[in-house]
Amino acid sequence: MAAMRAALFLDKGGVGKTTGTAHLGTALEKEGYRTLLIDLAGKQGDLSKHFGLWEELQAEDRWPNIATTFQDEWSIVVEKLDSALEDLIIETEEGPDIIPAHGSLDGLDAVLANIDEPAERYGRLDAFLTEYVDDDYDVILLDLPGSTSNIAYNGLWAARNVIAPVRPGPFEAGQAAQLRQDLDDIHEEQGVTIELTMVLLNEVDERTKAGRRYLEEFASEYPDAIAPAQIPSSQDIQNAQMDGTVLWSLERPSKTAQRAMAAYEEDARALIARLGGGN
């Protein structure tokens, strides 16, 4: 059975895509789903930092890497190198496996831009996952760049489902609306249907009037996509990032951290249902 896939994406940085990828992925593992996380968000490797892998990755120039899978030579690499997939994927102590970002992603977008046929330009990641990865995992989550690009389009084509992390604010509703329009444009121009599967509100304080108002607005605008649980603001999320881990690995999580973990777990279960899965 093919893996369920979703991409965390919004055409804006700093909205919680990487944090959401790491925590939803860990929550899915805790629910018993074999999960792979793929970092396409850039050479800074923030997803790797969430799992304490950054220093190890900086100490070596990994090959093959995520950019290699987009190249025409990938099939030859797999044929000649028996350990190609094993070398590409890293296990984490927290549960999910990860394919980390690599500096080669910087030049990949320009390489893809030279390919005229849309299916060939935007379908490379989908082809890689379908042929080499799907059978080994239940769920694949993609952490995409915070802007539209050939790499982001590859992620959207491969996932066909988008999780849009949003922080409540005066402009965020417009960004979510633009994402919905972008997905409609992809359908019209490229013939590919990509669903807005989940809108995930981050740093929401439902105890405040402003927090309740934003939640009501998004629930009204995206009734079928709004996540069942919103992620509260918690200093422990930043603390976990700095420690190179996720919330469940903290020795003494605060009450807000406990609420955040419960929210991610509830949203992970809802995501499986929306992707058509279930135990």
ZADO-1210 file (C-alpha; in nm, 4 decimals, padded with zeros to 6 digits):
<atoms>
<atom x="00.0000" y="00.0000" z="00.0000" code="MET" pos="1"/>
<atom x="00.1364" y="00.3426" z="-00.0970" code="ALA" pos="2"/>
<atom x="00.2369" y="00.5783" z="00.1815" code="ALA" pos="3"/>
<atom x="00.0054" y="00.8634" z="00.2725" code="MET" pos="4"/>
<atom x="00.1701" y="01.1963" z="00.1920" code="ARG" pos="5"/>
<atom x="00.1272" y="01.5580" z="00.2958" code="ALA" pos="6"/>
<atom x="00.3366" y="01.8725" z="00.2555" code="ALA" pos="7"/>
<atom x="00.3636" y="02.1557" z="00.5048" code="LEU" pos="8"/>
<atom x="00.3567" y="02.4704" z="00.2975" code="PHE" pos="9"/>
<atom x="00.2678" y="02.8376" z="00.2982" code="LEU" pos="10"/>
<atom x="00.4214" y="03.1040" z="00.0770" code="ASP" pos="11"/>
<atom x="00.5822" y="03.2687" z="00.3794" code="LYS" pos="12"/>
<atom x="00.8652" y="03.1880" z="00.6173" code="GLY" pos="13"/>
<atom x="00.8462" y="03.1688" z="00.9941" code="GLY" pos="14"/>
<atom x="00.4955" y="03.0259" z="01.0202" code="VAL" pos="15"/>
<atom x="00.5897" y="02.6950" z="01.1833" code="GLY" pos="16"/>
<atom x="00.6314" y="02.4578" z="00.8866" code="LYS" pos="17"/>
<atom x="00.9438" y="02.2893" z="01.0181" code="THR" pos="18"/>
<atom x="00.8215" y="02.2744" z="01.3792" code="THR" pos="19"/>
<atom x="00.4931" y="02.1296" z="01.2560" code="GLY" pos="20"/>
<atom x="00.6709" y="01.8707" z="01.0408" code="THR" pos="21"/>
<atom x="00.8887" y="01.7545" z="01.3307" code="ALA" pos="22"/>
<atom x="00.6078" y="01.7376" z="01.5845" code="HIS" pos="23"/>
<atom x="00.3377" y="01.5901" z="01.3618" code="LEU" pos="24"/>
<atom x="00.5906" y="01.3329" z="01.2431" code="GLY" pos="25"/>
<atom x="00.6789" y="01.2368" z="01.5993" code="THR" pos="26"/>
<atom x="00.3107" y="01.2238" z="01.6958" code="ALA" pos="27"/>
<atom x="00.2401" y="00.9948" z="01.3999" code="LEU" pos="28"/>
<atom x="00.5173" y="00.7596" z="01.5099" code="GLU" pos="29"/>
<atom x="00.3640" y="00.7516" z="01.8574" code="LYS" pos="30"/>
<atom x="00.0355" y="00.6519" z="01.6942" code="GLU" pos="31"/>
<atom x="00.2142" y="00.3573" z="01.5330" code="GLY" pos="32"/>
<atom x="00.2684" y="00.4938" z="01.1822" code="TYR" pos="33"/>
<atom x="00.6081" y="00.4428" z="01.0238" code="ARG" pos="34"/>
<atom x="00.6915" y="00.7990" z="00.9213" code="THR" pos="35"/>
<atom x="00.9487" y="00.9651" z="00.6945" code="LEU" pos="36"/>
<atom x="01.0195" y="01.3392" z="00.7046" code="LEU" pos="37"/>
<atom x="01.1851" y="01.5084" z="00.4056" code="ILE" pos="38"/>
<atom x="01.3501" y="01.8495" z="00.4380" code="ASP" pos="39"/>
<atom x="01.3237" y="02.0517" z="00.1181" code="LEU" pos="40"/>
<atom x="01.3187" y="02.3868" z="00.2972" code="ALA" pos="41"/>
<atom x="01.6803" y="02.4848" z="00.2313" code="GLY" pos="42"/>
<atom x="02.0403" y="02.4187" z="00.3205" code="LYS" pos="43"/>
<atom x="02.0041" y="02.5640" z="00.6724" code="GLN" pos="44"/>
<atom x="01.8755" y="02.2211" z="00.7787" code="GLY" pos="45"/>
<atom x="01.6289" y="02.3354" z="01.0436" code="ASP" pos="46"/>
<atom x="01.4463" y="02.0023" z="01.0426" code="LEU" pos="47"/>
<atom x="01.7728" y="01.8239" z="01.1212" code="SER" pos="48"/>
<atom x="01.8308" y="02.0647" z="01.4094" code="LYS" pos="49"/>
<atom x="01.4995" y="01.9575" z="01.5628" code="HIS" pos="50"/>
<atom x="01.6411" y="01.6074" z="01.5995" code="PHE" pos="51"/>
<atom x="01.9934" y="01.6978" z="01.7074" code="GLY" pos="52"/>
<atom x="02.1494" y="01.5895" z="01.3776" code="LEU" pos="53"/>
<atom x="02.2832" y="01.9196" z="01.2458" code="TRP" pos="54"/>
<atom x="02.6383" y="01.8995" z="01.3813" code="GLU" pos="55"/>
<atom x="02.6778" y="01.5444" z="01.2571" code="GLU" pos="56"/>
<atom x="02.5586" y="01.6415" z="00.9097" code="LEU" pos="57"/>
<atom x="02.7851" y="01.9483" z="00.9003" code="GLN" pos="58"/>
<atom x="03.0843" y="01.7296" z="00.9700" code="ALA" pos="59"/>
<atom x="03.0386" y="01.5308" z="00.6491" code="GLU" pos="60"/>
<atom x="02.9400" y="01.6048" z="00.2908" code="ASP" pos="61"/>
<atom x="02.6661" y="01.3477" z="00.2437" code="ARG" pos="62"/>
<atom x="02.6256" y="01.1735" z="-00.0889" code="TRP" pos="63"/>
<atom x="02.3812" y="01.0701" z="-00.2117" code="PRO" pos="64"/>
<atom x="02.1553" y="01.3420" z="-00.0711" code="ASN" pos="65"/>
<atom x="01.8041" y="01.4725" z="-00.1317" code="ILE" pos="66"/>
<atom x="01.9137" y="01.6719" z="-00.4367" code="ALA" pos="67"/>
<atom x="02.0582" y="01.3542" z="-00.5918" code="THR" pos="68"/>
<atom x="01.7111" y="01.1997" z="-00.6075" code="THR" pos="69"/>
<atom x="01.6005" y="01.4719" z="-00.8531" code="PHE" pos="70"/>
<atom x="01.8831" y="01.4010" z="-01.0965" code="GLN" pos="71"/>
<atom x="01.8626" y="01.1860" z="-01.4100" code="ASP" pos="72"/>
<atom x="02.1496" y="00.9803" z="-01.2694" code="GLU" pos="73"/>
<atom x="01.9572" y="00.8671" z="-00.9596" code="TRP" pos="74"/>
<atom x="01.8514" y="00.5349" z="-01.1147" code="SER" pos="75"/>
<atom x="02.2147" y="00.4635" z="-01.1983" code="ILE" pos="76"/>
<atom x="02.3216" y="00.5547" z="-00.8427" code="VAL" pos="77"/>
<atom x="02.0712" y="00.3062" z="-00.6993" code="VAL" pos="78"/>
<atom x="02.1812" y="00.0379" z="-00.9430" code="GLU" pos="79"/>
<atom x="02.5525" y="00.0827" z="-00.8714" code="LYS" pos="80"/>
<atom x="02.5333" y="00.1607" z="-00.4990" code="LEU" pos="81"/>
<atom x="02.3430" y="-00.0994" z="-00.2996" code="ASP" pos="82"/>
<atom x="02.3324" y="00.1226" z="00.0083" code="SER" pos="83"/>
<atom x="02.2044" y="00.4356" z="-00.1719" code="ALA" pos="84"/>
<atom x="01.8713" y="00.4523" z="00.0128" code="LEU" pos="85"/>
<atom x="02.0273" y="00.3573" z="00.3457" code="GLU" pos="86"/>
<atom x="02.2854" y="00.6324" z="00.3021" code="ASP" pos="87"/>
<atom x="02.0133" y="00.8828" z="00.2187" code="LEU" pos="88"/>
<atom x="01.7816" y="00.8197" z="00.5159" code="ILE" pos="89"/>
<atom x="01.8715" y="00.8884" z="00.8799" code="ILE" pos="90"/>
<atom x="01.6996" y="00.7395" z="01.1831" code="GLU" pos="91"/>
<atom x="01.6123" y="00.9701" z="01.4725" code="THR" pos="92"/>
<atom x="01.5933" y="00.8836" z="01.8402" code="GLU" pos="93"/>
<atom x="01.2460" y="01.0394" z="01.8575" code="GLU" pos="94"/>
<atom x="01.0979" y="00.7961" z="01.6060" code="GLY" pos="95"/>
<atom x="01.0530" y="00.9256" z="01.2504" code="PRO" pos="96"/>
<atom x="01.3180" y="00.8795" z="00.9852" code="ASP" pos="97"/>
<atom x="01.4451" y="01.1870" z="00.8029" code="ILE" pos="98"/>
<atom x="01.5985" y="01.2745" z="00.4679" code="ILE" pos="99"/>
<atom x="01.7833" y="01.5950" z="00.5555" code="PRO" pos="100"/>
<atom x="01.8293" y="01.9038" z="00.3438" code="ALA" pos="101"/>
<atom x="02.1594" y="01.9560" z="00.1631" code="HIS" pos="102"/>
<atom x="02.3488" y="02.2506" z="00.0191" code="GLY" pos="103"/>
<atom x="02.2917" y="02.1118" z="-00.3312" code="SER" pos="104"/>
<atom x="01.9285" y="02.2216" z="-00.3056" code="LEU" pos="105"/>
<atom x="02.0484" y="02.5771" z="-00.3776" code="ASP" pos="106"/>
<atom x="02.1328" y="02.4949" z="-00.7377" code="GLY" pos="107"/>
<atom x="01.8555" y="02.2442" z="-00.7934" code="LEU" pos="108"/>
<atom x="01.5841" y="02.4987" z="-00.8630" code="ASP" pos="109"/>
<atom x="01.7787" y="02.6405" z="-01.1575" code="ALA" pos="110"/>
<atom x="01.8394" y="02.2897" z="-01.2943" code="VAL" pos="111"/>
<atom x="01.4678" y="02.2128" z="-01.2830" code="LEU" pos="112"/>
<atom x="01.3886" y="02.5440" z="-01.4521" code="ALA" pos="113"/>
<atom x="01.5673" y="02.4190" z="-01.7660" code="ASN" pos="114"/>
<atom x="01.3160" y="02.1348" z="-01.8081" code="ILE" pos="115"/>
<atom x="01.0320" y="02.2390" z="-02.0377" code="ASP" pos="116"/>
<atom x="00.7773" y="01.9608" z="-01.9815" code="GLU" pos="117"/>
<atom x="00.5790" y="02.0338" z="-01.6591" code="PRO" pos="118"/>
<atom x="00.5278" y="01.6682" z="-01.5716" code="ALA" pos="119"/>
<atom x="00.9016" y="01.6093" z="-01.6008" code="GLU" pos="120"/>
<atom x="00.9938" y="01.9293" z="-01.4147" code="ARG" pos="121"/>
<atom x="00.7502" y="01.8935" z="-01.1257" code="TYR" pos="122"/>
<atom x="00.7075" y="01.5156" z="-01.1071" code="GLY" pos="123"/>
<atom x="01.0575" y="01.4052" z="-01.0136" code="ARG" pos="124"/>
<atom x="01.0072" y="01.3817" z="-00.6390" code="LEU" pos="125"/>
<atom x="00.6804" y="01.1936" z="-00.6881" code="ASP" pos="126"/>
<atom x="00.8566" y="00.9428" z="-00.9142" code="ALA" pos="127"/>
<atom x="01.1343" y="00.8908" z="-00.6585" code="PHE" pos="128"/>
<atom x="00.8929" y="00.8366" z="-00.3694" code="LEU" pos="129"/>
<atom x="00.6663" y="00.6067" z="-00.5688" code="THR" pos="130"/>
<atom x="00.9425" y="00.3815" z="-00.6947" code="GLU" pos="131"/>
<atom x="01.1847" y="00.3735" z="-00.4033" code="TYR" pos="132"/>
<atom x="01.0244" y="00.4869" z="-00.0767" code="VAL" pos="133"/>
<atom x="00.6471" y="00.4365" z="-00.0518" code="ASP" pos="134"/>
<atom x="00.6533" y="00.0683" z="00.0407" code="ASP" pos="135"/>
<atom x="00.8689" y="00.1282" z="00.3494" code="ASP" pos="136"/>
<atom x="00.6510" y="00.3921" z="00.5194" code="TYR" pos="137"/>
<atom x="00.2934" y="00.4600" z="00.6210" code="ASP" pos="138"/>
<atom x="00.3242" y="00.8398" z="00.6082" code="VAL" pos="139"/>
<atom x="00.5616" y="01.0820" z="00.4337" code="ILE" pos="140"/>
<atom x="00.5663" y="01.4481" z="00.5421" code="LEU" pos="141"/>
<atom x="00.7449" y="01.7097" z="00.3305" code="LEU" pos="142"/>
<atom x="00.8817" y="02.0329" z="00.4764" code="ASP" pos="143"/>
<atom x="00.8711" y="02.2732" z="00.1805" code="LEU" pos="144"/>
<atom x="01.0412" y="02.6094" z="00.1182" code="PRO" pos="145"/>
<atom x="00.8587" y="02.9210" z="00.2342" code="GLY" pos="146"/>
<atom x="00.8130" y="03.0435" z="-00.1224" code="SER" pos="147"/>
<atom x="00.6908" y="02.9012" z="-00.4515" code="THR" pos="148"/>
<atom x="00.9692" y="02.7415" z="-00.6536" code="SER" pos="149"/>
<atom x="01.0326" y="02.4393" z="-00.8715" code="ASN" pos="150"/>
<atom x="01.1309" y="02.2480" z="-00.5577" code="ILE" pos="151"/>
<atom x="00.8107" y="02.3521" z="-00.3803" code="ALA" pos="152"/>
<atom x="00.6039" y="02.2487" z="-00.6829" code="TYR" pos="153"/>
<atom x="00.7744" y="01.9085" z="-00.6777" code="ASN" pos="154"/>
<atom x="00.6718" y="01.8727" z="-00.3153" code="GLY" pos="155"/>
<atom x="00.3134" y="01.9752" z="-00.3871" code="LEU" pos="156"/>
<atom x="00.2848" y="01.7396" z="-00.6842" code="TRP" pos="157"/>
<atom x="00.4250" y="01.4537" z="-00.4765" code="ALA" pos="158"/>
<atom x="00.2082" y="01.5160" z="-00.1702" code="ALA" pos="159"/>
<atom x="-00.1240" y="01.6232" z="-00.3291" code="ARG" pos="160"/>
<atom x="-00.2234" y="01.7272" z="00.0257" code="ASN" pos="161"/>
<atom x="-00.1182" y="02.0498" z="00.1999" code="VAL" pos="162"/>
<atom x="-00.0964" y="02.1280" z="00.5693" code="ILE" pos="163"/>
<atom x="-00.0848" y="02.5073" z="00.6013" code="ALA" pos="164"/>
<atom x="00.0644" y="02.6268" z="00.9319" code="PRO" pos="165"/>
<atom x="-00.0584" y="02.9769" z="01.0146" code="VAL" pos="166"/>
<atom x="00.0170" y="03.2184" z="01.2957" code="ARG" pos="167"/>
<atom x="-00.2789" y="03.4439" z="01.3854" code="PRO" pos="168"/>
<atom x="-00.2184" y="03.7984" z="01.2673" code="GLY" pos="169"/>
<atom x="-00.3560" y="04.0725" z="01.0421" code="PRO" pos="170"/>
<atom x="-00.2015" y="03.9349" z="00.7208" code="PHE" pos="171"/>
<atom x="-00.2068" y="03.5606" z="00.7776" code="GLU" pos="172"/>
<atom x="-00.5687" y="03.5143" z="00.6688" code="ALA" pos="173"/>
<atom x="-00.4760" y="03.6688" z="00.3352" code="GLY" pos="174"/>
<atom x="-00.1793" y="03.4337" z="00.2986" code="GLN" pos="175"/>
<atom x="-00.3978" y="03.1305" z="00.3611" code="ALA" pos="176"/>
<atom x="-00.6485" y="03.2625" z="00.1071" code="ALA" pos="177"/>
<atom x="-00.3655" y="03.3117" z="-00.1440" code="GLN" pos="178"/>
<atom x="-00.2557" y="02.9515" z="-00.0875" code="LEU" pos="179"/>
<atom x="-00.6044" y="02.8308" z="-00.1724" code="ARG" pos="180"/>
<atom x="-00.5941" y="03.0422" z="-00.4895" code="GLN" pos="181"/>
<atom x="-00.2486" y="02.9061" z="-00.5765" code="ASP" pos="182"/>
<atom x="-00.3776" y="02.5494" z="-00.5478" code="LEU" pos="183"/>
<atom x="-00.6672" y="02.6380" z="-00.7769" code="ASP" pos="184"/>
<atom x="-00.4193" y="02.7874" z="-01.0256" code="ASP" pos="185"/>
<atom x="-00.2084" y="02.4706" z="-01.0191" code="ILE" pos="186"/>
<atom x="-00.5196" y="02.2697" z="-01.0995" code="HIS" pos="187"/>
<atom x="-00.6100" y="02.4972" z="-01.3887" code="GLU" pos="188"/>
<atom x="-00.2603" y="02.5385" z="-01.5334" code="GLU" pos="189"/>
<atom x="-00.0969" y="02.2050" z="-01.4564" code="GLN" pos="190"/>
<atom x="-00.3945" y="01.9699" z="-01.4329" code="GLY" pos="191"/>
<atom x="-00.3026" y="01.8486" z="-01.0849" code="VAL" pos="192"/>
<atom x="-00.5442" y="01.8520" z="-00.7916" code="THR" pos="193"/>
<atom x="-00.3859" y="01.9417" z="-00.4584" code="ILE" pos="194"/>
<atom x="-00.6093" y="01.9543" z="-00.1533" code="GLU" pos="195"/>
<atom x="-00.5850" y="02.1991" z="00.1340" code="LEU" pos="196"/>
<atom x="-00.6110" y="01.9182" z="00.3874" code="THR" pos="197"/>
<atom x="-00.5366" y="02.0977" z="00.7130" code="MET" pos="198"/>
<atom x="-00.5015" y="02.4561" z="00.8342" code="VAL" pos="199"/>
<atom x="-00.2942" y="02.4448" z="01.1510" code="LEU" pos="200"/>
<atom x="-00.3047" y="02.7533" z="01.3722" code="LEU" pos="201"/>
<atom x="00.0130" y="02.8059" z="01.5746" code="ASN" pos="202"/>
<atom x="00.0640" y="03.0167" z="01.8876" code="GLU" pos="203"/>
<atom x="-00.3068" y="03.0466" z="01.9570" code="VAL" pos="204"/>
<atom x="-00.4278" y="03.1558" z="02.2983" code="ASP" pos="205"/>
<atom x="-00.7973" y="03.0734" z="02.3055" code="GLU" pos="206"/>
<atom x="-00.8212" y="03.2363" z="02.6486" code="ARG" pos="207"/>
<atom x="-00.7829" y="03.5815" z="02.4903" code="THR" pos="208"/>
<atom x="-01.0445" y="03.7682" z="02.2916" code="LYS" pos="209"/>
<atom x="-00.8068" y="03.8065" z="01.9964" code="ALA" pos="210"/>
<atom x="-00.7209" y="03.4359" z="02.0005" code="GLY" pos="211"/>
<atom x="-01.0857" y="03.3333" z="02.0002" code="ARG" pos="212"/>
<atom x="-01.1620" y="03.5778" z="01.7201" code="ARG" pos="213"/>
<atom x="-00.8872" y="03.4446" z="01.4928" code="TYR" pos="214"/>
<atom x="-00.9915" y="03.0873" z="01.5608" code="LEU" pos="215"/>
<atom x="-01.3528" y="03.1685" z="01.4770" code="GLU" pos="216"/>
<atom x="-01.2506" y="03.3466" z="01.1571" code="GLU" pos="217"/>
<atom x="-01.0380" y="03.0587" z="01.0314" code="PHE" pos="218"/>
<atom x="-01.2961" y="02.7983" z="01.1345" code="ALA" pos="219"/>
<atom x="-01.5584" y="02.9912" z="00.9391" code="SER" pos="220"/>
<atom x="-01.3374" y="03.0359" z="00.6314" code="GLU" pos="221"/>
<atom x="-01.1930" y="02.6822" z="00.6287" code="TYR" pos="222"/>
<atom x="-01.4580" y="02.4643" z="00.7960" code="PRO" pos="223"/>
<atom x="-01.3388" y="02.1406" z="00.6345" code="ASP" pos="224"/>
<atom x="-00.9668" y="02.2117" z="00.6671" code="ALA" pos="225"/>
<atom x="-00.9232" y="02.3677" z="01.0123" code="ILE" pos="226"/>
<atom x="-00.7297" y="02.1374" z="01.2449" code="ALA" pos="227"/>
<atom x="-00.9333" y="02.0016" z="01.5378" code="PRO" pos="228"/>
<atom x="-00.6738" y="02.1260" z="01.7901" code="ALA" pos="229"/>
<atom x="-00.4723" y="02.4456" z="01.7689" code="GLN" pos="230"/>
<atom x="-00.1129" y="02.4688" z="01.8893" code="ILE" pos="231"/>
<atom x="-00.0742" y="02.6985" z="02.1903" code="PRO" pos="232"/>
<atom x="00.2182" y="02.9329" z="02.2348" code="SER" pos="233"/>
<atom x="00.4826" y="02.7688" z="02.4541" code="SER" pos="234"/>
<atom x="00.8372" y="02.8725" z="02.5353" code="GLN" pos="235"/>
<atom x="00.9170" y="02.5025" z="02.5593" code="ASP" pos="236"/>
<atom x="00.8802" y="02.4702" z="02.1817" code="ILE" pos="237"/>
<atom x="01.1743" y="02.7101" z="02.1405" code="GLN" pos="238"/>
<atom x="01.3567" y="02.5382" z="02.4275" code="ASN" pos="239"/>
<atom x="01.3208" y="02.2016" z="02.2555" code="ALA" pos="240"/>
<atom x="01.4479" y="02.3472" z="01.9277" code="GLN" pos="241"/>
<atom x="01.7570" y="02.4873" z="02.0985" code="MET" pos="242"/>
<atom x="01.8177" y="02.1498" z="02.2654" code="ASP" pos="243"/>
<atom x="01.7886" y="01.9691" z="01.9309" code="GLY" pos="244"/>
<atom x="01.4783" y="01.7743" z="02.0174" code="THR" pos="245"/>
<atom x="01.0982" y="01.7756" z="02.0211" code="VAL" pos="246"/>
<atom x="00.8563" y="01.8390" z="02.3058" code="LEU" pos="247"/>
<atom x="00.8136" y="01.4749" z="02.4075" code="TRP" pos="248"/>
<atom x="01.1827" y="01.4497" z="02.4897" code="SER" pos="249"/>
<atom x="01.1793" y="01.7305" z="02.7458" code="LEU" pos="250"/>
<atom x="01.2292" y="01.6076" z="03.1011" code="GLU" pos="251"/>
<atom x="00.9844" y="01.8514" z="03.2568" code="ARG" pos="252"/>
<atom x="00.7478" y="01.9910" z="02.9943" code="PRO" pos="253"/>
<atom x="00.5431" y="02.2898" z="03.1041" code="SER" pos="254"/>
<atom x="00.1650" y="02.2879" z="03.1040" code="LYS" pos="255"/>
<atom x="00.1590" y="02.4728" z="02.7730" code="THR" pos="256"/>
<atom x="00.4023" y="02.2178" z="02.6294" code="ALA" pos="257"/>
<atom x="00.1744" y="01.9376" z="02.7459" code="GLN" pos="258"/>
<atom x="-00.1189" y="02.1095" z="02.5770" code="ARG" pos="259"/>
<atom x="00.0857" y="02.1474" z="02.2587" code="ALA" pos="260"/>
<atom x="00.1799" y="01.7782" z="02.2592" code="MET" pos="261"/>
<atom x="-00.1824" y="01.6781" z="02.3074" code="ALA" pos="262"/>
<atom x="-00.2831" y="01.9092" z="02.0217" code="ALA" pos="263"/>
<atom x="-00.0229" y="01.7646" z="01.7841" code="TYR" pos="264"/>
<atom x="-00.1356" y="01.4130" z="01.8746" code="GLU" pos="265"/>
<atom x="-00.5011" y="01.4973" z="01.8081" code="GLU" pos="266"/>
<atom x="-00.4134" y="01.6669" z="01.4797" code="ASP" pos="267"/>
<atom x="-00.1978" y="01.3713" z="01.3737" code="ALA" pos="268"/>
<atom x="-00.4957" y="01.1383" z="01.4194" code="ARG" pos="269"/>
<atom x="-00.7170" y="01.3785" z="01.2249" code="ALA" pos="270"/>
<atom x="-00.4576" y="01.3996" z="00.9469" code="LEU" pos="271"/>
<atom x="-00.4597" y="01.0215" z="00.9039" code="ILE" pos="272"/>
<atom x="-00.8381" y="01.0244" z="00.8756" code="ALA" pos="273"/>
<atom x="-00.8301" y="01.3047" z="00.6180" code="ARG" pos="274"/>
<atom x="-00.5660" y="01.1230" z="00.4157" code="LEU" pos="275"/>
<atom x="-00.7922" y="00.8202" z="00.4041" code="GLY" pos="276"/>
<atom x="-00.6027" y="00.6028" z="00.6495" code="GLY" pos="277"/>
<atom x="-00.6664" y="00.4528" z="00.9892" code="GLY" pos="278"/>
<atom x="-00.5705" y="00.1579" z="01.2003" code="ASN" pos="279"/>
</atoms>
